[in-house]
Amino acid sequence: MVINYRGKVNRTFAVPASAVLDYLNTQTRKSIPWQWAALHGIEVEQHQLRVHCRYDVDGLLRKLEEMEDNA
């Protein structure tokens, strides 16, 4: 699952859906803090364009492959 934080944080994380479901089932808070996403996910690099962001999906896939190889 990709979680996008805007405003002061302005970061994006790929977090396993199972971890998000566990969080939602065990916490009373309705929103997911970015610190939690940083601990449980992988940050997706991004570059700010004029209005939108461009995300480095290739970099994310490389990180996932490296994690799989090291497992």
C-alpha positions in Angstrom: 0.0 0.0 0.0 1.4 3.4 -0.9 0.8 6.1 1.7 1.3 9.7 0.7 1.9 12.5 3.3 1.7 16.1 2.2 2.3 19.4 3.9 5.3 19.7 6.2 6.2 16.0 5.9 5.9 15.7 2.1 7.0 12.1 2.0 5.6 8.8 0.5 6.0 5.3 1.8 5.2 1.8 0.5 3.9 -0.2 3.5 2.7 -3.9 3.4 -1.1 -4.0 3.4 -1.0 -6.5 6.3 0.9 -4.1 8.5 -1.6 -1.3 7.7 -4.5 -3.7 8.6 -2.8 -4.7 11.8 -2.3 -1.0 12.7 -6.0 -0.2 11.9 -7.2 -3.2 13.9 -5.1 -2.4 17.0 -5.1 1.4 17.2 -7.9 3.8 18.1 -6.3 6.6 16.0 -8.0 7.1 12.6 -5.0 8.4 10.8 -1.6 6.6 10.3 1.3 8.7 11.5 4.2 9.2 9.1 6.7 8.0 11.7 4.9 4.7 11.8 5.0 4.4 8.0 8.7 5.2 8.0 9.4 2.4 10.5 7.2 -0.2 8.8 7.7 0.7 5.1 10.1 1.8 2.4 10.3 5.4 1.5 9.5 6.1 -2.2 11.9 8.8 -3.6 10.1 11.7 -5.3 10.9 14.8 -7.2 8.7 17.8 -7.1 7.6 19.0 -10.5 5.6 22.3 -10.9 2.5 21.0 -9.2 2.8 17.2 -9.0 5.5 14.8 -7.9 7.3 12.2 -9.9 7.9 9.0 -8.0 10.9 6.7 -8.4 9.1 3.4 -8.8 12.2 1.7 -10.3 14.1 2.6 -7.1 11.3 1.2 -5.0 11.4 -2.1 -6.9 15.2 -2.3 -6.5 14.9 -1.9 -2.8 12.2 -4.6 -2.6 14.4 -7.0 -4.7 17.4 -6.3 -2.4 15.2 -7.0 0.7 14.0 -10.3 -0.9 17.6 -11.3 -1.8 18.8 -10.7 1.8 15.9 -12.6 3.3 
